[in-house]
Amino acid sequence: MKRLTLAAATAALFAAGAATSAQAQQAFYPQPYIGGDAMFWDLNPDGPASSRDSVGLRLNGGMQFNEYFAVEGHLGGGGSDGPVELDYLIGAYAKGILPVAPEFRLYGLAGFTEVDFDIDRESGFSYGAGAEFDVAPQLSIGADYMRYLDKSDYTFDAASVGVRYRF
């Protein structure tokens, strides 16, 4: 009987500790975040013209409303290849999040972007996908691929790698 009581008390203590630990890891929403990325962009014209690519910087920030949804903004620029220089890109996106594990998430982005090259300025529908991995309670690393513009005579894409800080 004493063993049964001791086993029950031990199990109750472990259950209480697990519940406290799970509560401590829960995020409180809404949760703002900000990040910075190296952005490897590619301007690919249709037809015989050669593609242009370079590396720029991108800032992003947003508000995560729950475990599955956020809104995010991008502001990027920099890099040139021959006569093409990326002056800026600015966009707003809805972000659908798929939590794969407590520290790992996949996500998709869809929204609207304006891109200004020194030769042209365009805007349109944008979409992309990425992944994030938490390296500390409020810090994560991530990578994504975005199709910022898909026009009749060219596409503008970017792959980005960077860090995010959640407040």
C-alpha positions as CSV (number, residue, x, y, z in Angstrom):
1,M,0.0,0.0,0.0
2,K,2.9,2.3,0.8
3,R,4.4,1.6,-2.6
4,L,1.2,2.4,-4.3
5,T,0.8,5.7,-2.4
6,L,4.4,6.6,-3.2
7,A,4.0,5.8,-6.9
8,A,0.8,7.8,-7.1
9,A,2.4,10.8,-5.3
10,T,5.5,10.6,-7.6
11,A,3.2,10.4,-10.7
12,A,1.2,13.4,-9.5
13,L,4.4,15.5,-9.0
14,F,5.7,14.6,-12.5
15,A,2.3,15.5,-14.0
16,A,2.2,18.8,-12.2
17,G,5.8,19.6,-13.3
18,A,5.0,18.7,-16.9
19,A,1.9,20.9,-16.9
20,T,3.9,23.8,-15.5
21,S,6.6,23.3,-18.1
22,A,4.1,23.2,-20.9
23,Q,2.5,26.4,-19.6
24,A,5.8,28.2,-19.4
25,Q,6.5,27.4,-23.1
26,Q,3.1,28.7,-24.4
27,A,3.4,31.9,-26.4
28,F,1.1,34.8,-25.6
29,Y,-0.7,36.3,-28.6
30,P,-0.6,38.7,-30.4
31,Q,3.1,38.5,-30.6
32,P,5.1,41.0,-32.6
33,Y,8.4,40.1,-34.3
34,I,11.2,41.7,-36.4
35,G,13.9,40.2,-38.5
36,G,16.7,40.8,-41.0
37,D,17.8,38.7,-44.0
38,A,20.4,38.3,-46.7
39,M,18.2,38.4,-49.9
40,F,19.5,36.6,-53.0
41,W,17.4,38.1,-55.8
42,D,16.9,37.1,-59.5
43,L,15.3,39.2,-62.2
44,N,14.6,36.7,-65.1
45,P,13.3,38.3,-68.3
46,D,11.3,36.2,-70.8
47,G,13.0,35.8,-74.1
48,P,16.7,36.0,-75.2
49,A,17.8,38.6,-72.5
50,S,20.0,37.3,-69.8
51,S,18.8,37.1,-66.2
52,R,20.2,39.5,-63.5
53,D,20.9,38.5,-60.0
54,S,22.5,40.0,-56.9
55,V,22.4,40.1,-53.1
56,G,20.6,42.7,-51.0
57,L,19.2,43.1,-47.6
58,R,15.6,42.6,-46.4
59,L,13.9,43.7,-43.1
60,N,10.7,42.0,-42.1
61,G,8.3,42.4,-39.3
62,G,4.9,41.3,-38.3
63,M,2.3,40.3,-35.8
64,Q,1.5,36.7,-35.1
65,F,-2.1,36.4,-33.9
66,N,-2.1,32.7,-33.0
67,E,-0.2,29.6,-33.7
68,Y,-1.4,29.4,-37.3
69,F,-1.7,33.0,-38.6
70,A,0.3,36.2,-38.9
71,V,0.6,39.3,-41.0
72,E,4.0,40.3,-42.2
73,G,5.7,43.2,-44.1
74,H,9.0,43.2,-46.1
75,L,11.3,46.1,-46.9
76,G,14.3,45.3,-49.0
77,G,16.9,46.8,-51.3
78,G,20.4,46.7,-52.5
79,G,22.4,44.8,-55.0
80,S,23.0,45.4,-58.7
81,D,23.9,43.4,-61.8
82,G,24.9,45.5,-64.8
83,P,22.3,48.1,-65.6
84,V,19.8,46.7,-63.1
85,E,19.8,47.9,-59.5
86,L,17.2,47.1,-56.9
87,D,16.3,50.4,-55.3
88,Y,13.6,48.9,-53.0
89,L,10.9,46.4,-52.5
90,I,8.0,46.9,-50.1
91,G,5.2,44.4,-49.4
92,A,2.4,43.2,-47.1
93,Y,1.5,39.5,-46.7
94,A,-0.8,37.1,-44.9
95,K,1.2,34.3,-43.4
96,G,-0.2,30.8,-42.8
97,I,1.9,28.8,-40.3
98,L,2.1,25.1,-39.9
99,P,3.8,24.2,-36.6
100,V,5.7,20.9,-37.2
101,A,7.3,20.7,-33.8
102,P,7.4,23.2,-30.9
103,E,10.6,24.7,-32.3
104,F,10.1,24.2,-36.0
105,R,7.5,25.9,-38.3
106,L,6.7,25.8,-42.1
107,Y,4.8,28.8,-43.5
108,G,3.3,30.2,-46.7
109,L,3.0,33.9,-47.6
110,A,0.6,35.6,-50.0
111,G,0.1,39.3,-50.6
112,F,1.1,42.4,-52.6
113,T,4.6,43.9,-53.4
114,E,5.9,47.0,-55.1
115,V,9.4,46.6,-56.5
116,D,11.5,49.6,-57.8
117,F,14.4,48.9,-60.1
118,D,16.4,51.8,-61.5
119,I,14.9,50.8,-64.9
120,D,11.3,50.2,-63.9
121,R,8.8,50.1,-61.0
122,E,6.1,47.5,-60.8
123,S,3.7,46.0,-58.3
124,G,1.6,42.9,-58.1
125,F,0.6,39.7,-56.3
126,S,3.4,37.9,-54.5
127,Y,3.6,34.5,-52.8
128,G,6.2,32.3,-51.2
129,A,7.1,29.6,-48.6
130,G,9.6,29.1,-45.9
131,A,10.7,27.6,-42.6
132,E,11.8,28.8,-39.2
133,F,13.7,27.0,-36.4
134,D,13.9,28.4,-32.8
135,V,17.5,28.6,-31.5
136,A,16.5,30.4,-28.3
137,P,13.1,31.2,-26.7
138,Q,12.7,34.5,-28.6
139,L,15.2,34.0,-31.5
140,S,14.8,31.9,-34.6
141,I,16.6,31.4,-37.9
142,G,14.7,31.0,-41.1
143,A,14.8,30.8,-44.9
144,D,12.2,31.4,-47.5
145,Y,11.7,31.7,-51.3
146,M,9.4,34.5,-52.6
147,R,8.0,35.1,-56.1
148,Y,7.7,38.9,-55.7
149,L,6.6,39.7,-59.3
150,D,5.3,37.5,-62.1
151,K,4.8,39.9,-65.1
152,S,4.2,39.0,-68.7
153,D,7.8,39.9,-69.7
154,Y,9.8,38.9,-66.5
155,T,9.7,37.4,-63.1
156,F,11.4,38.6,-59.9
157,D,12.3,36.1,-57.2
158,A,14.3,36.1,-54.0
159,A,15.7,33.5,-51.6
160,S,16.4,34.8,-48.2
161,V,18.2,33.6,-45.1
162,G,18.1,35.4,-41.8
163,V,17.1,35.8,-38.1
164,R,13.8,36.7,-36.3
165,Y,13.3,38.2,-32.8
166,R,9.9,37.8,-31.1
167,F,9.0,40.3,-28.5
